[in-house]
Amino acid sequence: MTSFISQTDSVMKSIKANRNKIYNSLRRCNDPEAESQLKSQRDECTAKLTALRKEFKAAERILEDNPKIREEISKKQQMKPLQQVIIKSEVKKREHERCR
């Protein structure tokens, strides 16, 4: 669940950055056709952000409402670095055995 939240957050940030670029282009635009295209792009970004925000809030509410899920997720997050260390050590062992 937290990976979904972090992924959704990063997607939202990229869409916001894109929408800000569109807003800046709109301020400088003098061509009516280009302006209408930019406005439609802006509206698409806004619609995507609305849907993502809704999903994001729902995921956060699930985590807040269920402490058992939160505990399991925090345990998994704590174990993740340990698993990475174990995997790295196993890879080193394999590489060492290949070199022999």
C-alpha positions as semicolon CSV with decimal commas, in nm:
position;residue;x (nm);y (nm);z (nm)
1;M;0,000;0,000;0,000
2;T;0,279;0,242;0,081
3;S;0,445;0,167;-0,252
4;F;0,117;0,256;-0,423
5;I;0,103;0,579;-0,226
6;S;0,462;0,672;-0,310
7;Q;0,414;0,585;-0,678
8;T;0,091;0,783;-0,694
9;D;0,263;1,076;-0,526
10;S;0,549;1,074;-0,778
11;V;0,304;1,052;-1,070
12;M;0,105;1,342;-0,924
13;K;0,422;1,551;-0,894
14;S;0,514;1,489;-1,257
15;I;0,162;1,575;-1,376
16;K;0,167;1,893;-1,163
17;A;0,500;1,993;-1,315
18;N;0,365;1,934;-1,664
19;R;0,050;2,132;-1,586
20;N;0,260;2,423;-1,453
21;K;0,453;2,426;-1,781
22;I;0,125;2,438;-1,969
23;Y;0,005;2,727;-1,750
24;N;0,327;2,916;-1,825
25;S;0,284;2,853;-2,197
26;L;-0,075;2,978;-2,176
27;R;0,039;3,307;-2,026
28;R;0,271;3,371;-2,318
29;C;0,046;3,233;-2,593
30;N;-0,102;3,473;-2,850
31;D;-0,238;3,220;-3,101
32;P;-0,603;3,125;-3,037
33;E;-0,562;2,773;-3,181
34;A;-0,254;2,699;-2,973
35;E;-0,429;2,847;-2,671
36;S;-0,726;2,613;-2,711
37;Q;-0,488;2,315;-2,743
38;L;-0,303;2,419;-2,430
39;K;-0,630;2,460;-2,241
40;S;-0,741;2,111;-2,340
41;Q;-0,404;1,972;-2,228
42;R;-0,440;2,158;-1,900
43;D;-0,789;2,019;-1,850
44;E;-0,662;1,664;-1,917
45;C;-0,389;1,708;-1,656
46;T;-0,641;1,842;-1,407
47;A;-0,874;1,546;-1,466
48;K;-0,588;1,300;-1,416
49;L;-0,484;1,478;-1,096
50;T;-0,838;1,468;-0,962
51;A;-0,859;1,091;-1,010
52;L;-0,514;1,034;-0,861
53;R;-0,589;1,252;-0,559
54;K;-0,905;1,055;-0,496
55;E;-0,715;0,723;-0,507
56;F;-0,436;0,869;-0,295
57;K;-0,676;0,983;-0,024
58;A;-0,854;0,647;-0,024
59;A;-0,524;0,462;0,020
60;E;-0,421;0,692;0,305
61;R;-0,757;0,641;0,477
62;I;-0,715;0,265;0,454
63;L;-0,378;0,290;0,625
64;E;-0,511;0,519;0,895
65;D;-0,821;0,310;0,959
66;N;-0,646;-0,020;0,993
67;P;-0,357;-0,017;1,242
68;K;-0,289;-0,387;1,179
69;I;-0,213;-0,318;0,816
70;R;0,005;-0,022;0,917
71;E;0,203;-0,244;1,155
72;E;0,261;-0,508;0,888
73;I;0,368;-0,248;0,636
74;S;0,613;-0,091;0,881
75;K;0,759;-0,436;0,954
76;K;0,806;-0,500;0,583
77;Q;0,969;-0,162;0,537
78;Q;1,208;-0,234;0,822
79;M;1,297;-0,572;0,674
80;K;1,352;-0,436;0,324
81;P;1,704;-0,298;0,389
82;L;1,800;-0,623;0,559
83;Q;1,681;-0,821;0,260
84;Q;1,883;-0,601;0,028
85;V;2,197;-0,660;0,236
86;I;2,136;-1,036;0,226
87;I;2,084;-1,030;-0,149
88;K;2,402;-0,827;-0,201
89;S;2,603;-1,068;0,012
90;E;2,465;-1,365;-0,183
91;V;2,559;-1,198;-0,511
92;K;2,911;-1,135;-0,381
93;K;2,941;-1,500;-0,278
94;R;2,833;-1,612;-0,624
95;E;3,077;-1,378;-0,791
96;H;3,354;-1,499;-0,562
97;E;3,273;-1,862;-0,646
98;R;3,278;-1,785;-1,020
99;C;3,620;-1,630;-0,995
100;R;3,771;-1,944;-0,847
